[in-house]
Amino acid sequence: MAHPPPPAGYLFSRGYTAYVFSLLWLLYFFDYIDRMVVVSLFPFLKADWGLTDAQCGAMVSAVYWAIVLFSFPASVAIDRWSRKKSIGIMAVLWCLATAACAFTKNFTQLFAARTAIGIGEAGYAPGGTAMISALYPESKRASMVGIWNASIPLGMAAGIVIGGFIAARWGWRHAFGIVAIPGLIVALLFFFVRDYRTVALGKSAEAEDRAGDRSAARMSKRDIVRRFSRTPSLLFTYLGFAGMMFTSISMSTFLPTYFQRVQGVPLEKATLLASGIMLTAIFGSPLGGWIADAWMKKRLEARLLLPALSAFLTAALFLAGFSLPTGGIVQYGIFLLAGIASIAWASSAIAVTQDVVHPGLRAVSYALCVVTQNLLGSALGPVVTGLFSDRYGILTALKIASAMAILSCILFTLGSRFYRRDLERVERVALVPEGGAAGEVR
């Protein structure tokens, strides 16, 4: 069946693009519901199995360590095989693993099931990012990634709230089983969306554009490694990403402790106050992407200058808030602004991981970013901040975590100096929809 030509810059019609994007958004939403539902079940698991806090925390960490280990191999399958099939299989896996948690009999079995959830989720962020980069014009890339990432805080909050609601009424096993169902339905739908044909890894634009020419030069593994290692804007983005995740995860981990210890707020209210700051990501992520795309029309380096500015504001606002007398609406208002700044950088930084690499390596590029941010940021942040807290107190520890954003500001600024050159070196490849003709060179 012939499809009408899409609008300029789009792979498919606007309506079909919106449909595929909606499925991607819902999968990310259910991804984080399945990832975080266990948090609300800790009291029930502790009561039934006598688990320690360390064991409860390990069930969250299991997902992230699996993501670190499997993101890269999953991204290779995404880039070199099929976006829709890879994403569909991964989503089915994490949904079935979530449902399997309902049938576990002890901590070891539950830990294994949680690890399987992480294996399924490992390639979703790289795969979804690669698809969104293909679905929309380059000028809208950061904006759409921002809207997509707004599903993360909503999914986290929904997982905790829904899990607790179900567990209180029908038991914690039902919570795992019920939240797995809607994600599984969307995952099955995704197998039937249209994808773009896998992009050949040619060494030049001319070689890439000669469809079916087997004599065209192909990148070797050494060529691919060389491309990544010789793209400074990309490397600085990876490291800047890690620095911001160090700050963000430290804040989400220890802000409840700060409100409780320093301000004397009851635990339930402390958690609510911290959640309010983290939920600003719903606004900050799309806003940052929109600003970066608008600014880019006037200044090409905006997709790295915006993260640099966002990182600076994150550090300045958090440090200002922690320096004020504790409590009060002014301090909390500053923290809310800091929460917005602490996520506004992400959508444009993610866009950079797609901008300056070969279109056939986009999932791999973001997978490397995921590994870097988890190893140097998300995994280190809570541990290092906790150590500083034990030695110097929670207030000093959070000030140090805030200052880490300054390092990211420097890294993003350095990356912006190479962005134009790196962008000009990227092969311009015509993406070809399944069952269609080559589209605009991207």
TAUR-V886140 format. One record per residue. N is the residue number from 1. RES is the residue in one small letter. SS is DSSP state (a for helix, b for strand, c for the rest). Layout:
N:RES:SS
N:RES:SS
This chain:
1:m:c
2:a:c
3:h:c
4:p:c
5:p:c
6:p:c
7:p:c
8:a:c
9:g:c
10:y:c
11:l:c
12:f:c
13:s:c
14:r:a
15:g:a
16:y:a
17:t:a
18:a:a
19:y:a
20:v:a
21:f:a
22:s:a
23:l:a
24:l:a
25:w:a
26:l:a
27:l:a
28:y:a
29:f:a
30:f:a
31:d:a
32:y:a
33:i:a
34:d:a
35:r:a
36:m:a
37:v:a
38:v:a
39:v:a
40:s:a
41:l:a
42:f:a
43:p:a
44:f:a
45:l:a
46:k:a
47:a:a
48:d:a
49:w:a
50:g:c
51:l:c
52:t:c
53:d:a
54:a:a
55:q:a
56:c:a
57:g:a
58:a:a
59:m:a
60:v:a
61:s:a
62:a:a
63:v:a
64:y:a
65:w:a
66:a:a
67:i:a
68:v:a
69:l:a
70:f:a
71:s:a
72:f:a
73:p:a
74:a:a
75:s:a
76:v:a
77:a:a
78:i:a
79:d:a
80:r:a
81:w:c
82:s:c
83:r:a
84:k:a
85:k:a
86:s:a
87:i:a
88:g:a
89:i:a
90:m:a
91:a:a
92:v:a
93:l:a
94:w:a
95:c:a
96:l:a
97:a:a
98:t:a
99:a:a
100:a:a
101:c:a
102:a:a
103:f:a
104:t:c
105:k:c
106:n:c
107:f:a
108:t:a
109:q:a
110:l:a
111:f:a
112:a:a
113:a:a
114:r:a
115:t:a
116:a:a
117:i:a
118:g:a
119:i:a
120:g:a
121:e:a
122:a:c
123:g:c
124:y:a
125:a:a
126:p:a
127:g:a
128:g:a
129:t:a
130:a:a
131:m:a
132:i:a
133:s:a
134:a:a
135:l:a
136:y:c
137:p:c
138:e:a
139:s:a
140:k:a
141:r:a
142:a:a
143:s:a
144:m:a
145:v:a
146:g:a
147:i:a
148:w:a
149:n:a
150:a:a
151:s:a
152:i:a
153:p:a
154:l:a
155:g:a
156:m:a
157:a:a
158:a:a
159:g:a
160:i:a
161:v:a
162:i:a
163:g:a
164:g:a
165:f:a
166:i:a
167:a:a
168:a:a
169:r:a
170:w:a
171:g:c
172:w:a
173:r:a
174:h:a
175:a:a
176:f:a
177:g:a
178:i:a
179:v:a
180:a:a
181:i:a
182:p:a
183:g:a
184:l:a
185:i:a
186:v:a
187:a:a
188:l:a
189:l:a
190:f:a
191:f:c
192:f:c
193:v:c
194:r:c
195:d:c
196:y:b
197:r:c
198:t:c
199:v:c
200:a:c
201:l:c
202:g:b
203:k:c
204:s:c
205:a:a
206:e:a
207:a:a
208:e:a
209:d:a
210:r:c
211:a:c
212:g:c
213:d:c
214:r:c
215:s:c
216:a:c
217:a:c
218:r:b
219:m:c
220:s:c
221:k:a
222:r:a
223:d:a
224:i:a
225:v:a
226:r:a
227:r:a
228:f:a
229:s:a
230:r:c
231:t:c
232:p:a
233:s:a
234:l:a
235:l:a
236:f:a
237:t:a
238:y:a
239:l:a
240:g:a
241:f:a
242:a:a
243:g:a
244:m:a
245:m:a
246:f:a
247:t:a
248:s:a
249:i:a
250:s:a
251:m:a
252:s:a
253:t:a
254:f:a
255:l:a
256:p:a
257:t:a
258:y:a
259:f:a
260:q:a
261:r:a
262:v:c
263:q:c
264:g:c
265:v:c
266:p:c
267:l:a
268:e:a
269:k:a
270:a:a
271:t:a
272:l:a
273:l:a
274:a:a
275:s:a
276:g:a
277:i:a
278:m:a
279:l:c
280:t:c
281:a:a
282:i:a
283:f:a
284:g:a
285:s:a
286:p:a
287:l:a
288:g:a
289:g:a
290:w:a
291:i:a
292:a:a
293:d:a
294:a:a
295:w:a
296:m:a
297:k:c
298:k:c
299:r:c
300:l:c
301:e:c
302:a:a
303:r:a
304:l:a
305:l:a
306:l:a
307:p:a
308:a:a
309:l:a
310:s:a
311:a:a
312:f:a
313:l:a
314:t:a
315:a:a
316:a:a
317:l:a
318:f:a
319:l:a
320:a:a
321:g:a
322:f:a
323:s:a
324:l:c
325:p:c
326:t:c
327:g:c
328:g:c
329:i:a
330:v:a
331:q:a
332:y:a
333:g:a
334:i:a
335:f:a
336:l:a
337:l:a
338:a:a
339:g:a
340:i:a
341:a:a
342:s:a
343:i:a
344:a:a
345:w:c
346:a:a
347:s:a
348:s:a
349:a:a
350:i:a
351:a:a
352:v:a
353:t:a
354:q:a
355:d:a
356:v:c
357:v:c
358:h:c
359:p:a
360:g:a
361:l:a
362:r:a
363:a:a
364:v:a
365:s:a
366:y:a
367:a:a
368:l:a
369:c:a
370:v:a
371:v:a
372:t:a
373:q:a
374:n:a
375:l:a
376:l:a
377:g:a
378:s:a
379:a:a
380:l:a
381:g:a
382:p:a
383:v:a
384:v:a
385:t:a
386:g:a
387:l:a
388:f:a
389:s:a
390:d:a
391:r:a
392:y:a
393:g:c
394:i:a
395:l:a
396:t:a
397:a:a
398:l:a
399:k:a
400:i:a
401:a:a
402:s:a
403:a:a
404:m:a
405:a:a
406:i:a
407:l:a
408:s:a
409:c:a
410:i:a
411:l:a
412:f:a
413:t:a
414:l:a
415:g:a
416:s:a
417:r:a
418:f:a
419:y:a
420:r:a
421:r:a
422:d:a
423:l:a
424:e:a
425:r:a
426:v:c
427:e:c
428:r:c
429:v:c
430:a:b
431:l:b
432:v:b
433:p:b
434:e:c
435:g:c
436:g:c
437:a:c
438:a:b
439:g:b
440:e:b
441:v:b
442:r:c
